[in-house]
Amino acid sequence: MRPPIIAFLTLMVATLFAEEPATGFSSLWRVPDLSPQLTGEEVSKVFTPWAERVKKGSVGWAPDSVAILSAARTELGSELTMVTGITLYSLYPVEGQNRQQTESRRTDDSEMTPTFHDYPILGQVKIADAAQANRWVDFLRDQIIPGGFFACDFKPRHGFRLSTTKGDIDILMCYSCDQLAFFGGSNIDQKHNPIFSSATKEILNHLFDKLEIKRDEPTKRRG
């Protein structure tokens, strides 16, 4: 079940996006092209329910809310440049060092679990074709929304590495609150706390499940 604060944020954000074709906010509910990793039918099946929720909640948006959304997109969207490739990570949400303390000690360093910014990697999808990778970046750019400011025990279960001609841009995404940790060549102004919508998480989970990539599901484990 989605935490109440996430349900509230979803509803709040959904109220921002009516009647704005001139400003392009309708891209939030545009079904993305994520081929060939996911077919149009697969994407639509996962994405359409989110789009319909947004449309139904889009009554009552205000100009100042639109400005906040636009600012959030400017903050993060400007960092999502054209890429030469992208890697999508399924992560275990405990820093590697802490997790190793709960596992059997290994004497051979070659057996150590690979990590992404200290979080163990459960699986990954590497997309080296630039055209395909940029379709995923376009999807991420479309799903930028302003986030809420509240305390969260940051637990990233999704990661992104955007490969560019100027170096890598890395992003961690919390499963619980959708908050982002950003690693790149320049800092993001966090005034509007830009995040990716929950549709991003749902699409990634579907891709990982399709490819039988292991992912951490808190509802399926103890504690």
Long-range contacts (C-beta under 8 A, 24 or more apart in sequence): 2-198, 3-176, 3-177, 5-148, 5-150, 5-177, 6-176, 6-177, 6-178, 6-198, 9-147, 9-148, 10-53, 10-57, 10-198, 11-57, 12-148, 13-54, 13-69, 13-145, 13-146, 13-197, 14-53, 14-54, 14-56, 14-57, 14-58, 15-57, 15-58, 15-59, 15-60, 15-61, 15-65, 16-58, 16-61, 16-65, 16-66, 16-68, 16-69, 16-145, 17-54, 17-55, 17-58, 17-61, 17-69, 18-55, 18-58, 18-59, 18-60, 18-61, 19-58, 19-61, 20-61, 20-66, 23-66, 23-70, 25-66, 25-69, 27-142, 28-54, 28-142, 28-143, 28-145, 28-197, 29-54, 29-55, 30-142, 32-135, 32-138, 32-139, 32-142, 32-203, 33-135, 34-135, 34-136, 34-139, 34-203, 34-207, 35-132, 35-135, 36-132, 37-125, 37-127, 37-132, 37-136, 37-207, 38-203, 38-206, 38-207, 38-210, 42-206, 42-210, 43-203, 46-199, 46-202, 46-203, 46-206, 47-199, 47-202, 47-203, 50-197, 50-198, 50-199, 50-202, 51-199, 68-146, 68-192, 69-145, 69-146, 71-146, 71-191, 71-192, 72-144, 72-145, 72-146, 72-147, 72-192, 72-193, 72-194, 72-195, 73-141, 73-144, 73-194, 75-188, 75-189, 75-190, 75-191, 75-192, 75-194, 76-144, 76-180, 76-182, 76-188, 76-194, 77-141, 77-144, 77-194, 79-169, 79-182, 79-184, 79-186, 79-188, 80-137, 80-140, 80-141, 80-162, 80-169, 81-162, 81-164, 81-169, 82-130, 82-134, 82-137, 82-164, 83-130, 83-133, 83-134, 83-137, 83-162, 83-163, 83-164, 84-130, 84-133, 84-163, 84-164, 84-165, 85-126, 85-127, 85-128, 85-129, 85-130, 85-133, 85-163, 86-126, 86-127, 86-133, 86-136, 86-137, 86-160, 86-161, 86-162, 86-163, 87-124, 87-125, 87-126, 87-127, 87-160, 87-161, 87-163, 88-124, 88-125, 88-127, 88-136, 88-158, 88-159, 88-160, 88-204, 88-207, 89-116, 89-121, 89-123, 89-124, 89-158, 89-159, 89-160, 89-161, 90-121, 90-122, 90-123, 90-124, 90-157, 90-158, 90-204, 90-208, 90-213, 90-214, 90-215, 90-216, 91-116, 91-119, 91-120, 91-121, 91-122, 91-156, 91-157, 91-158, 91-159, 91-172, 91-216, 92-119, 92-120, 92-121, 92-122, 92-157, 92-216, 93-119, 93-155, 93-156, 93-157, 93-174, 93-175, 93-216, 94-119, 94-120, 94-155, 95-119, 96-120, 116-159, 116-161, 116-170, 116-172, 117-159, 117-170, 117-172, 117-181, 117-183, 119-156, 119-159, 119-172, 121-159, 122-213, 122-214, 122-215, 122-216, 123-208, 123-211, 123-213, 123-214, 123-215, 124-213, 125-207, 125-208, 125-211, 125-213, 133-162, 133-163, 137-162, 139-200, 139-203, 140-196, 140-200, 143-196, 143-197, 143-199, 143-200, 144-194, 144-195, 144-196, 144-197, 145-194, 145-195, 145-196, 145-197, 146-192, 146-193, 146-194, 146-195, 147-177, 147-178, 147-179, 147-192, 147-193, 147-194, 147-195, 148-177, 148-193, 149-193, 150-177, 152-176, 152-177, 152-179, 154-179, 154-181, 156-181, 157-215, 157-216, 158-200, 158-201, 158-204, 173-200, 173-201, 175-201, 175-216, 175-218
